[in-house]
Amino acid sequence: MALDASSDNDRPGPAPGTPWANAQLALALLAINPQGLGGLWLMARAGPMRDRLLAQLAAFAPQRLHPAMPPDSLAGGMDIAETLLAQAPRWRPGLLAKGGWAVLSSAERTSAATAAMILDQARKSCATGQPTALVALDESATEAEALPSPLAEALGLFADLDGLALADCPEAALPMDKITAAQAILGGVTLAEDALAAIAETCQILGIASPRAALFCMAAARAHAALHGRHVTTAKDLEIAAALALAHRATRQPEAPQDQAPTPPEASLSPPAPPPQADNAQDRAAQDDPAQDTTADAPQPDPATTEMLIASAQAALPHDLLARLQAGRIARQMAKGAAGAGARQASQHRGRPLPPRSGRPGTGQRVDIFATLRQAAPWQKIRRAAVQAAQGTAGPQLLIWPRDIQLKRFQARQERALFFLVDASGSAAVARLAEAKGAIELMLAQAYARRDHVALITFRGTQAELALPPTRALVQAKRRLAGLPGGGATPLAGALDMARACVAQARARGQTPALAVLTDGRGNIALDGSANRQAAQADTTRMAQALRTMRVPALVLDTSMRPRPDVQTLATALGAELVRLPRADAQGLSATLGAALGRDMA
């Protein structure tokens, strides 16, 4: 059943509608209730389909935003030219000050600070009675890319246009007459009696912990009911609201509903059971006086309504939901601890601009002229009066004092150094080495553009070896990788000790290190070279915990056919994500590591 704004069929159905119909209806609902829904998260890359959808907003004259816009453009600030001409502070409002529609391009590149500024301005516009309806265009190329969490949390609706053809997207216009009529009656639309309980239970089944999701679902249901002139929401309104506001927030696939056993016919003929006798005086008093009963039953959801909401959300779930969750979890794990090493570092000359800072020139830093003028402009009238009183002359037109000087700051991204720790011992060494070699060659083919370095540490026999120092040279890497030996014991503790030294060297060179360990976790050679399994396990745990205290992002890849507890123990000691790849090949390893690092390496 299509989610069509013109449809008034109240019969619930599991089909959430076509993606194009979902997107059009989401725009209509957002136009009806922008304050309650906040905005639309639109998954769509640049193309004619997206342009055709955004063309429906032309009548609203939406503001165009970009993550790289300076803060004063979004939040407002001092107009330097007008201030200097008027010799008094003159301020200009930000793009979101007047409210209305705003379209944020490349929303997945928005920093946390910019997202917070946009949301703060949207909140202020709601207070003025002109709420902002934000449409965030997500152009993510990989599953690991996504909107910042605060921004995604604040957008009530979701639509996905990826994979659509232009023939699937007929031209249409927003029903402005219906939207205007719906806005007039929205304040009088109420939820059905069991709607709130059904929405809450649906959120619990889908694994949605945020209470804001339930509020968005209620707001969407009320807006859809108002669109059709209804004053009380129906099952159809809840079904559509669940598909647009809940499906994309699900963190697990809902389980198939279990059929309940039918009630025996004779049960309906039996007399009702007597009420249970109270066990104490307090319970007896509560039975005699219902007003004293503090454990009154809460309203229970209608099972049919809940099943309908779950079916609607399940039909709208992304087909690769579990893969996205896995990729996002790995990426967060690999990103954890990067702040300790500093994936980004302060720079004086290059990188992403940061807010300026007061200081004195002469240390190689550059003066930010505009920020300096902005800092000095409000004090010009007072300073000229002081100079006039002290010297008897007007003095220069522009008075800049040392405390006004603002210095430029930049944030440069550090290079990454990914260290492969490959278990080259035992009978499966040849297969593991071949997989690691193929993955390294695939990643090195794109390493130069990403400024990544890749290294290989193999361990076999009684010691570990740095088979490939950190490099971006593909020819040199292939030469070093050719003919690596395998077989023997497993000096896992020595490999972790060597990785610890390599991590320290990488950080000293200004790089951000990360580890990828391919092993079965059964180390049997201690750090002193003795074949003592208990000592080897103790040394392995100690070295893994030492790496964890260095806050190194790590990933443990278990390529064994059957899960081994030793690998889980190693991953726990490292604080690493454990990924089981029993039939991994070079492509699989490269794709997994690409998701872990938040880039498309495959």
C-alpha positions in Angstrom: 0.0 0.0 0.0 1.6 3.3 -1.1 2.0 6.1 1.4 0.1 8.5 -0.7 -1.2 11.7 0.8 -4.3 11.4 -1.4 -5.2 8.0 0.0 -7.8 7.9 2.8 -7.9 4.1 3.2 -7.9 3.3 6.9 -7.3 -0.4 6.4 -3.9 -1.2 7.8 -1.4 -3.0 5.6 2.3 -4.0 5.9 3.6 -2.3 2.8 5.1 1.1 3.6 4.9 2.4 0.0 7.4 3.3 -2.6 10.5 5.3 -1.6 9.4 8.2 -3.9 6.0 8.3 -2.3 7.6 8.2 1.2 9.8 11.1 0.4 7.0 13.2 -1.0 4.7 12.4 2.0 7.6 13.2 4.4 7.9 16.7 2.9 4.2 17.3 3.2 4.1 16.2 6.9 7.2 18.3 7.6 5.5 21.3 6.1 2.4 20.7 8.3 4.3 20.3 11.6 7.9 21.5 11.3 8.2 22.2 15.0 7.1 18.7 16.1 9.1 16.8 13.4 12.3 18.9 13.2 13.4 17.9 9.8 14.0 15.2 7.2 17.0 12.9 6.8 17.2 12.3 3.1 19.5 9.6 1.8 20.1 10.7 -1.8 23.2 11.5 -3.9 23.2 14.4 -6.3 21.1 13.6 -9.4 17.9 14.4 -11.2 15.7 12.4 -8.7 16.9 14.5 -5.8 16.6 17.7 -7.8 13.0 16.8 -8.7 12.1 16.3 -5.1 13.8 19.5 -3.9 12.1 21.4 -6.6 8.8 21.0 -4.7 10.3 23.3 -2.0 10.8 26.2 -4.5 7.8 28.0 -3.2 9.3 28.1 0.3 12.6 29.6 -0.9 14.7 27.4 1.3 18.1 28.5 2.6 21.1 26.5 1.2 23.6 25.4 3.8 26.9 23.6 3.6 29.1 22.1 6.4 32.1 24.3 5.3 30.2 27.6 5.8 31.8 29.9 8.4 30.1 30.0 11.8 29.1 33.7 11.5 27.1 32.8 8.3 25.0 30.3 10.2 24.7 31.9 13.6 25.2 35.6 12.6 27.9 38.0 13.7 29.3 41.5 13.3 29.2 43.1 9.9 32.7 44.6 9.7 32.1 46.8 6.7 29.0 48.4 8.1 30.5 48.7 11.6 33.5 50.6 10.2 31.4 52.9 8.1 28.9 53.6 10.9 31.6 53.7 13.6 29.2 51.7 15.8 28.6 47.9 16.0 26.4 46.6 13.3 25.2 43.0 13.4 23.9 40.7 10.7 21.6 37.8 11.4 22.5 34.2 10.5 20.9 32.2 7.7 18.6 30.3 10.1 17.5 33.3 12.2 14.2 33.8 10.3 13.3 30.1 10.4 11.6 28.5 7.4 13.1 25.7 5.2 16.8 25.0 5.0 18.6 22.4 2.9 21.9 21.1 4.2 24.1 19.6 1.5 26.7 16.9 2.2 25.3 16.5 5.7 27.5 13.5 6.4 30.5 15.8 6.5 29.1 18.1 9.1 31.3 18.4 12.2 29.8 18.1 15.7 30.3 21.8 16.3 28.6 22.8 13.1 25.7 20.4 13.8 25.3 21.8 17.3 25.2 25.4 15.9 22.6 24.5 13.3 20.4 22.8 16.0 20.8 25.7 18.4 19.7 28.1 15.7 16.7 25.9 14.8 15.7 25.8 18.5 15.9 29.6 18.6 13.8 30.0 15.5 11.1 27.8 17.1 11.0 30.2 20.1 10.3 33.1 17.8 7.3 31.3 16.2 9.0 30.6 12.9 10.3 27.0 13.2 13.0 25.7 10.9 12.3 22.7 8.7 15.7 21.2 8.0 16.3 18.8 5.1 19.7 17.1 5.6 21.0 15.6 2.3 23.1 12.5 3.2 25.4 11.6 0.3 27.3 8.8 2.2 29.3 6.6 -0.1 29.9 3.8 2.5 28.0 2.3 5.4 30.5 3.7 7.9 29.6 7.3 6.9 26.6 8.8 8.6 25.2 12.0 10.0 26.5 13.2 13.3 24.5 11.6 16.1 23.0 14.9 17.4 21.8 15.9 14.0 20.4 12.5 13.1 18.6 12.4 16.5 16.9 15.8 15.9 15.5 14.9 12.5 12.1 13.2 12.9 11.6 11.7 9.4 13.7 9.6 7.0 13.5 8.9 3.3 15.9 7.0 0.9 16.1 7.7 -2.8 19.2 5.7 -3.5 18.7 3.2 -6.3 15.7 4.9 -7.9 15.5 5.6 -11.6 14.1 8.8 -13.0 11.1 6.9 -14.4 10.2 5.9 -10.8 10.0 9.6 -9.7 7.1 11.3 -11.5 6.9 15.1 -11.2 4.5 16.3 -8.5 3.9 19.3 -6.3 3.1 19.6 -2.7 -0.7 19.8 -2.0 -0.5 23.4 -0.6 -4.3 23.7 -0.1 -4.4 20.5 2.0 -1.3 21.5 3.9 -2.8 24.9 4.8 -6.0 23.2 6.0 -4.1 20.7 8.0 -2.1 23.4 9.7 -5.3 25.0 10.8 -6.7 21.9 12.5 -3.4 20.3 13.7 -3.7 21.7 17.2 -7.0 19.8 17.7 -5.8 16.4 16.5 -5.5 13.9 19.3 -4.0 10.4 19.4 -6.2 7.3 19.6 -6.6 5.7 23.0 -4.1 2.9 22.6 -1.7 4.7 20.2 0.9 5.8 22.7 1.2 2.3 24.3 1.5 0.7 20.8 4.2 3.1 19.8 6.1 2.5 23.0 6.0 -1.2 22.6 7.0 -1.0 18.9 10.1 1.1 19.9 11.0 -1.5 22.4 10.7 -4.4 19.9 12.8 -2.5 17.3 15.5 -1.7 19.9 14.9 2.1 19.8 16.0 3.5 23.1 15.5 7.2 22.4 12.2 8.6 23.7 12.4 11.3 21.1 11.6 8.7 18.4 8.3 8.0 20.0 7.5 11.8 20.1 8.4 12.1 16.4 6.1 9.1 15.6 3.2 10.7 17.4 3.9 14.1 15.7 3.9 12.3 12.3 0.7 10.4 13.0 -1.1 13.7 14.0 0.2 15.5 11.0 -1.0 12.7 8.7 -4.4 12.7 10.3 -4.6 16.5 9.9 -3.7 16.1 6.2 -6.9 14.1 5.7 -9.1 16.2 7.9 -9.3 13.8 10.8 -9.3 15.0 14.5 -8.4 11.5 15.9 -5.6 9.4 14.6 -6.3 6.0 13.0 -4.3 2.8 12.5 -3.4 4.1 9.0 -1.8 7.2 10.5 0.2 5.2 12.9 1.3 2.8 10.2 2.7 5.6 8.0 4.3 7.3 11.0 6.1 4.1 12.0 7.5 3.7 8.5 8.8 7.3 8.3 9.9 7.9 11.9 10.8 4.6 13.4 12.1 2.2 10.7 15.5 3.9 10.2 16.1 4.0 13.9 15.8 0.3 14.5 18.8 -1.4 15.9 17.6 -5.0 15.5 15.3 -7.0 13.3 12.0 -7.7 14.9 11.3 -11.3 15.7 8.5 -13.1 13.9 5.3 -12.9 16.1 4.4 -16.2 17.7 0.9 -17.4 17.3 -1.1 -17.4 20.5 -3.0 -20.5 21.5 -6.7 -20.2 20.9 -9.0 -19.9 23.9 -11.0 -23.1 24.5 -14.8 -22.6 23.8 -15.7 -23.9 27.2 -13.6 -21.2 28.8 -16.1 -18.5 27.8 -18.9 -20.5 29.4 -17.2 -20.9 32.8 -18.1 -18.3 35.5 -15.5 -15.5 36.1 -12.9 -16.3 38.7 -13.3 -14.6 42.0 -10.9 -11.8 42.8 -7.8 -12.9 44.7 -8.0 -12.4 48.4 -5.7 -9.7 49.9 -2.8 -11.0 52.0 -2.6 -8.1 54.4 -4.6 -5.2 55.7 -3.1 -2.7 53.3 -4.1 -4.8 50.3 -7.6 -5.3 51.7 -7.9 -1.6 52.2 -6.9 -1.0 48.6 -9.6 -3.5 47.4 -12.2 -1.7 49.5 -11.1 1.8 48.3 -9.9 1.9 44.7 -8.7 5.4 45.2 -5.9 4.1 47.5 -4.7 1.6 44.9 -1.3 3.0 43.7 -0.7 0.1 41.3 -3.5 0.9 38.8 -3.1 -0.9 35.5 -1.5 1.2 32.8 -3.2 1.2 29.4 -2.2 -1.8 27.4 -1.6 -1.6 23.6 -3.9 -3.4 21.2 -1.9 -6.4 20.0 -3.3 -6.0 16.5 -2.1 -2.3 16.4 1.3 -3.2 17.6 1.7 -6.0 15.1 0.6 -3.6 12.3 3.2 -1.0 13.4 6.0 -3.6 13.5 5.0 -4.9 10.1 5.0 -1.4 8.7 8.4 -0.5 10.2 9.9 -3.9 9.2 8.8 -3.4 5.6 10.6 0.0 5.5 13.8 -1.3 7.2 16.9 -1.0 5.1 17.7 -4.4 3.5 21.3 -4.1 4.8 20.5 -3.0 8.3 22.6 -5.6 10.0 25.6 -4.9 7.8 25.3 -1.2 8.5 25.1 -1.8 12.2 28.2 -4.0 12.1 30.1 -1.5 10.0 29.2 1.4 12.2 30.1 -0.6 15.4 33.5 -1.5 14.0 34.1 2.1 12.9 33.2 3.4 16.3 35.5 0.9 17.9 38.4 1.8 15.7 37.8 5.5 16.2 37.7 5.0 20.0 40.9 6.2 21.5 42.0 8.3 18.5 41.7 11.4 20.6 44.5 10.1 22.8 46.9 9.8 19.8 45.3 12.7 18.0 43.9 11.9 14.6 43.9 15.6 14.1 46.7 18.0 15.2 47.0 21.8 15.5 48.8 23.5 12.7 49.8 27.1 11.9 49.8 27.0 8.2 47.5 24.3 6.7 44.4 22.2 7.4 40.9 22.9 8.3 40.4 26.5 9.8 39.6 26.7 13.5 38.2 29.7 15.4 41.0 32.3 15.8 42.7 32.9 19.2 44.1 36.0 20.8 47.9 36.2 20.7 51.0 38.0 19.6 52.5 37.6 16.1 56.2 36.7 15.8 56.0 32.9 16.5 55.3 32.0 12.9 51.6 32.3 13.3 49.5 34.3 10.8 47.2 37.2 11.8 43.6 36.8 11.0 42.8 40.3 9.6 39.0 40.0 9.6 38.8 38.5 13.1 41.1 41.3 14.4 38.9 43.9 12.8 35.8 42.2 14.3 37.4 42.3 17.7 38.4 45.9 17.5 35.3 47.4 15.8 33.0 47.7 18.9 35.6 49.8 20.8 36.4 52.4 18.1 34.1 55.2 19.5 35.4 54.8 23.0 39.0 54.7 21.9 38.7 57.7 19.7 37.2 59.7 22.6 40.0 58.6 24.9 42.7 59.6 22.4 40.9 63.0 21.9 40.9 63.6 25.6 44.5 62.6 26.1 46.1 64.1 23.0 43.7 66.8 21.9 43.5 65.3 18.4 41.1 62.8 16.8 43.8 60.3 16.0 43.6 57.7 13.3 40.3 56.4 12.0 41.0 52.8 13.1 42.6 52.1 16.4 43.8 48.5 16.9 45.3 47.6 20.3 47.5 44.5 20.9 44.8 42.7 22.7 42.7 42.8 19.5 45.1 40.8 17.4 43.7 37.4 16.5 45.9 34.6 15.2 44.8 32.0 12.6 44.6 28.4 13.6 44.3 25.3 11.6 43.6 21.6 12.2 45.6 19.2 10.0 44.7 15.5 9.8 47.4 13.1 10.7 48.5 10.2 8.5 47.3 6.8 9.5 49.5 3.8 10.0 47.7 0.4 9.9 49.7 -2.5 11.3 48.8 -6.0 10.3 49.8 -8.7 12.9 49.5 -12.0 11.0 49.9 -15.3 12.7 52.3 -17.2 10.4 52.5 -20.3 12.5 50.8 -23.7 12.2 49.2 -25.5 9.3 46.9 -22.6 8.3 49.8 -20.1 8.0 49.9 -20.2 4.2 46.3 -19.3 3.8 46.5 -16.5 6.4 49.6 -15.1 4.8 48.0 -15.1 1.3 44.9 -13.4 2.7 47.0 -10.7 4.4 49.2 -10.1 1.4 46.1 -9.6 -0.9 44.5 -7.3 1.5 47.6 -5.2 1.9 48.1 -4.9 -1.8 44.4 -3.8 -2.3 44.8 -1.2 0.4 48.2 0.1 -0.8 46.6 0.8 -4.2 44.7 3.6 -2.6 47.0 4.5 0.3 48.6 7.5 -1.4 45.4 9.3 -1.8 44.4 8.7 1.8 47.9 9.4 3.2 47.8 6.0 4.9 50.8 3.8 5.7 50.5 0.0 5.9 52.9 -2.3 7.7 53.1 -6.1 8.3 54.3 -7.9 11.4 54.5 -11.7 11.1 55.1 -14.0 14.0 56.2 -17.7 13.9 58.8 -19.8 15.6 60.3 -18.0 18.6 60.0 -14.4 17.5 58.1 -11.8 15.6 59.4 -9.9 12.5 58.6 -6.6 11.0 58.2 -8.0 7.5 57.1 -4.7 6.0 57.8 -1.4 7.6 55.2 1.3 7.3 55.0 2.3 3.6 52.8 3.6 0.8 55.0 2.2 -2.0 53.1 -0.6 -3.7 56.2 -1.9 -5.7 58.3 -2.1 -2.5 55.5 -3.8 -0.6 55.0 -6.5 -3.2 58.7 -7.2 -3.2 58.8 -7.5 0.6 55.7 -9.6 0.7 56.9 -12.2 -1.8 58.1 -15.4 -0.3 57.3 -14.8 3.4 57.8 -18.1 5.3 55.3 -19.8 7.5 54.9 -22.6 10.1 56.2 -23.2 13.6 55.2 -22.1 17.1 53.1 -19.0 18.0 55.0 -16.1 19.7 51.9 -13.9 20.0 53.3 -12.1 23.1 56.4 -11.1 21.1 54.3 -9.8 18.2 52.2 -7.6 20.6 55.4 -6.3 22.2 56.8 -5.4 18.7 53.5 -3.8 17.8 53.7 -1.7 21.0 57.1 -0.4 19.9 55.9 0.3 16.4 52.9 2.2 17.7 55.2 4.4 19.8 57.4 5.1 16.8 54.4 5.9 14.6 53.1 8.4 17.1 56.5 10.0 17.4 56.4 10.5 13.6 53.0 12.2 13.9 50.9 9.3 12.6 47.8 7.8 14.0 48.3 4.0 14.5 45.7 1.2 14.3 46.1 -2.6 14.7 44.5 -5.5 12.8 45.4 -8.9 14.3 44.8 -12.1 12.4 45.3 -15.1 14.8 43.6 -17.9 16.6 44.8 -16.5 19.9 46.7 -19.6 21.1 50.2 -18.2 21.9 52.7 -20.8 23.2 56.0 -18.9 23.2 56.7 -16.5 26.1 58.6 -13.2 25.8 61.9 -14.9 27.0 61.7 -17.4 24.1 60.7 -20.4 26.2 58.0 -22.8 25.1 55.8 -22.3 28.2 52.1 -22.0 27.3 51.0 -20.6 30.7 53.8 -18.0 30.7 53.0 -17.2 27.1 49.3 -16.6 27.9 50.3 -14.3 30.8 52.7 -12.4 28.6 50.1 -12.1 25.9 47.5 -10.7 28.3 50.0 -8.2 29.7 51.2 -7.0 26.3 47.5 -6.7 25.1 46.6 -4.6 28.2 49.7 -2.4 27.7 48.4 -1.7 24.1 45.0 -1.0 25.5 46.4 1.6 27.9 48.0 3.3 24.9 44.4 3.7 23.5 45.3 2.1 20.2 42.3 1.3 18.0 42.4 -2.4 17.3 40.5 -5.1 15.4 40.9 -8.8 16.0 40.0 -11.0 13.0 39.3 -14.7 13.7 39.7 -16.7 10.5 39.3 -20.1 12.2 36.4 -22.3 11.1 35.2 -22.6 14.7 35.0 -19.8 17.3 37.9 -20.0 19.8 37.7 -18.6 23.4 41.4 -17.6 23.2 40.6 -15.1 20.5 37.8 -13.6 22.6 40.2 -13.3 25.5 42.7 -11.5 23.3 40.1 -9.1 22.0 38.9 -8.3 25.5 42.4 -7.6 26.7 43.1 -5.3 23.8 39.7 -3.6 24.1 39.2 -4.5 20.4 36.3 -5.4 18.2 36.2 -9.1 17.4 35.1 -10.0 13.8 34.8 -13.7 12.8 35.7 -14.3 9.2 36.0 -18.1 8.8 36.2 -17.9 5.0 37.9 -14.6 4.6 39.8 -13.6 1.5 41.7 -10.6 0.4 38.5 -8.8 -0.7 36.7 -9.6 2.6 39.6 -8.4 4.8 40.0 -5.2 2.8 36.2 -4.5 3.0 36.1 -5.2 6.7 39.1 -2.9 7.4 37.7 -0.3 5.2 34.5 -0.2 7.2 36.5 -0.2 10.4 38.5 2.9 9.3 35.4 4.6 8.0 36.5 4.6 4.4 35.7 2.8 1.2 38.8 0.7 0.7 37.3 -2.2 -1.1 
